[in-house]
Amino acid sequence: MVKILSNVNSVFNRFLAELRDKNVQKDSLRFRKNLERVGEIFAYEISKVLTYGEENVETPLGFSLIQVPAEQIVLATILRAGLPMHQGMLNIFDKAENAFISAYRKYHKDSTFNIEIEYISSPSLDDKILILADPMLATGASIHLAYQALLEYGTPKHTHLVSIIACREGIEFVQKHFNQHQITIWAGAVDDELTAKAYIVPGLGDAGDLAYGCKN
């Protein structure tokens, strides 16, 4: 299942427009804040499809029965670009557990690259709701490797993959390689083009560099 937030007009589109805008991108503080804002919106939208249970809340004047999320959530992100999105989702799912994956593109002299995973910190995932966020879903290779590595910590009941910008090739890759798992893909927008160097066009550029500065 694929859910694309920009298909329904909302304030999400304003934040998405600023994230793509090369002039607004010059303000790294605003870029990070917009990543956090869209993380909050993704979390709110995901909350609509969770399982709920009844809770009897005592007020100063009596009791109120309220439907609240009934499943344990684990928020996972791929460093470093995913950190502001992660914080946005954690602002909403403030009782969630957290997992972090250190992954990067290891380039070779012929300009090809492999995805390398260096480190993972994660609680048990058995029978929990996993929300795995990475701002860009390009080839799909990094999020697939991250997911496979996370499975060493248990089998989630359901996994939500969250990206601000996805390309059709990446979505097709995920659908092909995750077809035996309970997966929902959430994207802010889907772009058609993926370059030979695995950059999404028009995309928004390197989210990690825009948020935290260029790296060597």
C-alpha positions as CSV (number, residue, x, y, z in Angstrom):
1,M,0.0,0.0,0.0
2,V,1.3,3.4,-1.0
3,K,0.0,6.7,0.6
4,I,1.1,10.0,-0.9
5,L,0.3,13.0,1.3
6,S,0.6,15.7,-1.4
7,N,-2.2,14.1,-3.3
8,V,-4.6,15.7,-0.8
9,N,-4.1,19.5,-0.4
10,S,-3.1,20.5,3.1
11,V,-0.5,22.7,4.8
12,F,1.9,19.8,4.2
13,N,2.3,21.1,0.7
14,R,3.6,24.5,2.0
15,F,6.4,22.7,4.0
16,L,7.2,20.5,1.0
17,A,7.5,23.5,-1.3
18,E,9.9,25.2,1.1
19,L,12.0,22.0,1.4
20,R,12.3,21.9,-2.4
21,D,12.9,25.6,-2.8
22,K,16.7,26.2,-3.4
23,N,16.4,29.7,-2.0
24,V,14.7,28.7,1.2
25,Q,17.2,25.8,1.5
26,K,19.9,28.4,2.3
27,D,18.5,28.6,5.8
28,S,19.5,25.3,7.3
29,L,17.6,26.1,10.5
30,R,14.3,26.4,8.6
31,F,15.2,23.3,6.5
32,R,15.5,21.3,9.7
33,K,12.4,22.8,11.2
34,N,10.4,21.9,8.0
35,L,11.7,18.3,8.2
36,E,10.5,18.2,11.8
37,R,7.1,19.6,10.8
38,V,6.5,17.0,8.0
39,G,7.6,14.3,10.5
40,E,4.8,15.5,12.8
41,I,2.3,15.4,9.9
42,F,3.4,11.9,8.8
43,A,3.0,10.7,12.4
44,Y,-0.5,12.2,12.7
45,E,-1.6,10.5,9.4
46,I,-0.1,7.2,10.5
47,S,-2.0,7.5,13.8
48,K,-5.3,7.2,11.8
49,V,-4.5,3.6,10.8
50,L,-3.3,2.2,14.2
51,T,-5.2,-0.1,16.5
52,Y,-7.0,1.7,19.3
53,G,-8.2,0.6,22.7
54,E,-10.5,2.2,25.3
55,E,-9.1,4.1,28.2
56,N,-11.1,5.4,31.1
57,V,-9.6,8.8,32.1
58,E,-10.5,10.4,35.4
59,T,-11.1,14.1,35.1
60,P,-11.6,16.6,38.0
61,L,-15.4,16.1,37.6
62,G,-15.8,12.4,36.6
63,F,-14.6,9.9,34.0
64,S,-14.3,9.9,30.3
65,L,-13.9,6.9,27.9
66,I,-11.4,7.7,25.2
67,Q,-10.0,5.6,22.4
68,V,-6.2,5.7,22.5
69,P,-3.4,3.9,20.5
70,A,-3.0,0.4,21.9
71,E,0.2,-0.8,20.2
72,Q,3.8,-0.2,21.1
73,I,5.6,1.9,18.4
74,V,9.2,1.9,17.6
75,L,10.5,4.9,15.6
76,A,13.6,4.2,13.5
77,T,15.6,6.4,11.3
78,I,18.7,6.3,9.1
79,L,21.3,8.8,10.2
80,R,22.0,11.7,9.6
81,A,19.3,13.2,7.4
82,G,16.5,11.4,9.1
83,L,17.1,13.0,12.6
84,P,14.8,16.0,12.2
85,M,12.0,13.9,10.8
86,H,12.5,11.4,13.7
87,Q,12.2,14.2,16.2
88,G,8.9,15.4,14.5
89,M,7.4,12.0,14.8
90,L,8.6,11.6,18.4
91,N,6.9,14.9,19.2
92,I,3.6,13.1,18.3
93,F,4.4,9.5,19.4
94,D,6.1,10.6,22.6
95,K,5.7,7.1,24.2
96,A,7.5,5.4,21.3
97,E,10.7,3.4,21.6
98,N,13.6,4.4,19.3
99,A,16.0,2.8,16.9
100,F,18.9,4.4,14.9
101,I,20.8,3.1,11.9
102,S,24.1,4.5,10.7
103,A,24.3,3.9,6.9
104,Y,26.2,5.6,4.1
105,R,27.0,5.3,0.4
106,K,30.6,3.9,0.0
107,Y,31.7,5.2,-3.5
108,H,34.2,3.4,-5.7
109,K,36.6,4.9,-8.3
110,D,34.1,4.1,-11.1
111,S,31.4,6.2,-9.4
112,T,29.4,3.2,-8.4
113,F,28.6,2.7,-4.7
114,N,27.5,0.2,-2.1
115,I,25.3,0.9,0.9
116,E,27.3,0.2,4.1
117,I,25.6,-0.2,7.6
118,E,28.0,0.6,10.4
119,Y,25.9,0.6,13.5
120,I,22.4,-0.1,14.8
121,S,20.8,0.7,18.2
122,S,17.3,-0.8,18.6
123,P,14.9,-2.3,21.2
124,S,13.1,-5.5,20.5
125,L,10.7,-5.2,17.5
126,D,8.6,-8.3,18.1
127,D,4.9,-7.7,17.7
128,K,5.4,-3.9,17.6
129,I,4.6,-1.2,15.0
130,L,7.9,-0.1,13.3
131,I,8.0,3.3,11.6
132,L,11.2,3.6,9.6
133,A,12.0,7.1,8.2
134,D,14.5,8.2,5.6
135,P,13.8,11.6,3.9
136,M,14.6,10.2,0.4
137,L,13.5,6.9,-1.2
138,A,15.7,6.7,-4.2
139,T,16.9,3.2,-5.3
140,G,15.3,1.7,-2.2
141,A,18.6,-0.2,-1.4
142,S,19.4,1.7,1.8
143,I,16.0,1.4,3.4
144,H,15.9,-2.3,2.4
145,L,19.3,-3.0,4.0
146,A,18.3,-1.0,7.1
147,Y,15.1,-3.0,7.4
148,Q,16.8,-6.4,7.0
149,A,19.3,-5.4,9.7
150,L,16.5,-4.3,12.0
151,L,14.9,-7.7,11.7
152,E,17.7,-9.1,13.8
153,Y,15.9,-7.4,16.7
154,G,12.6,-9.1,16.1
155,T,9.6,-9.2,13.7
156,P,7.3,-6.2,13.7
157,K,3.6,-6.6,13.5
158,H,3.5,-3.9,10.7
159,T,6.1,-1.6,9.2
160,H,5.5,2.0,7.9
161,L,8.2,3.3,5.6
162,V,8.3,7.1,5.5
163,S,10.0,9.3,3.0
164,I,9.4,12.9,2.0
165,I,10.4,12.4,-1.6
166,A,10.3,9.0,-3.3
167,C,10.9,8.0,-6.9
168,R,8.8,5.4,-8.7
169,E,11.8,3.1,-9.1
170,G,12.4,3.1,-5.4
171,I,8.7,2.4,-4.6
172,E,8.8,-0.5,-7.1
173,F,12.0,-1.9,-5.5
174,V,10.3,-1.8,-2.1
175,Q,7.2,-3.5,-3.4
176,K,9.2,-6.2,-5.0
177,H,11.6,-6.9,-2.1
178,F,9.2,-6.4,0.9
179,N,6.3,-8.4,-0.6
180,Q,6.4,-11.0,2.2
181,H,6.1,-8.4,5.0
182,Q,3.3,-6.2,6.2
183,I,4.5,-2.8,4.8
184,T,2.9,0.5,4.1
185,I,4.8,3.2,2.2
186,W,4.2,6.8,3.1
187,A,5.6,9.5,0.7
188,G,5.2,13.2,0.6
189,A,5.6,13.2,-3.2
190,V,6.7,10.8,-5.9
191,D,9.1,12.0,-8.6
192,D,9.6,10.2,-11.9
193,E,13.3,10.5,-12.6
194,L,16.3,8.8,-10.9
195,T,19.8,9.8,-12.3
196,A,22.6,7.4,-12.9
197,K,24.1,8.5,-9.6
198,A,20.8,7.7,-7.8
199,Y,19.6,11.2,-7.2
200,I,15.9,12.0,-7.5
201,V,14.9,14.6,-10.0
202,P,13.5,17.2,-9.3
203,G,13.9,16.0,-5.7
204,L,15.3,18.5,-3.2
205,G,19.1,17.7,-3.2
206,D,21.1,16.2,-0.3
207,A,18.8,16.4,2.8
208,G,21.7,15.6,5.2
209,D,23.9,18.4,3.8
210,L,21.1,20.9,3.7
211,A,20.2,20.2,7.3
212,Y,23.6,19.9,8.8
213,G,26.2,21.2,6.4
214,C,28.4,19.6,3.7
215,K,30.6,16.6,4.5
216,N,33.9,15.4,3.1
